[in-house]
Amino acid sequence: MKRPLLFLDVDGPLNPYAAKPERRPAGYTTLRVPHEISKDYVGISLRRRPLRVWLNPAHGRALLQLDYELCWATTWMGDANRWIAPVLGLPELPFVDFGDALLQERPDGVHWKTGPLVDYAEGRPFAWVDDEQSTLDEAHVAAHHRGPGLLHHVNPRIGLGEDDFQRLAEFSRSLEPPRASS
Ligand SMILES: [Mg+2]
């Protein structure tokens, strides 16, 4: 049986961007990612300040120890493999390509990631770690996803912690078929 998917958001769970800016949380390292040069409306090239990302290298090991197939589910899409994976010690991972749905708010209030994640999973059990799901997403997954799905919310001021890893391990264990007893 295939392992469940773990859809992984970056900003919030791995990068606790909402933590107090003057104090990097313990165990985290700072990554500065340059923005692409962008043109403003008068056509002058501007270079914005690099994006600050906090990452905890211990998260990579903890994620790899889980019984899941990891998959990026983030606005970083393929860039997560370039910038985030090496700091965490993760191999190159598949990612969900959101295409035109990227950052497009839906009139029904369902998160723009939710539909594409359900499509990507094709009924395969998944856990989705993010800081932005709501009860509307729970309802959408319950109605449209054929297999078990865990929407696991992480506080973006704190990021992934021991409790979160325990919950994820518990969910993957719950999917295992019961062993025959003699
Ligand atoms: Mg996020």
Residues whose N, C-alpha, C, O or C-beta is under 5 A from the ligand:
A	BS01	MG	D9 D11 G12 D131
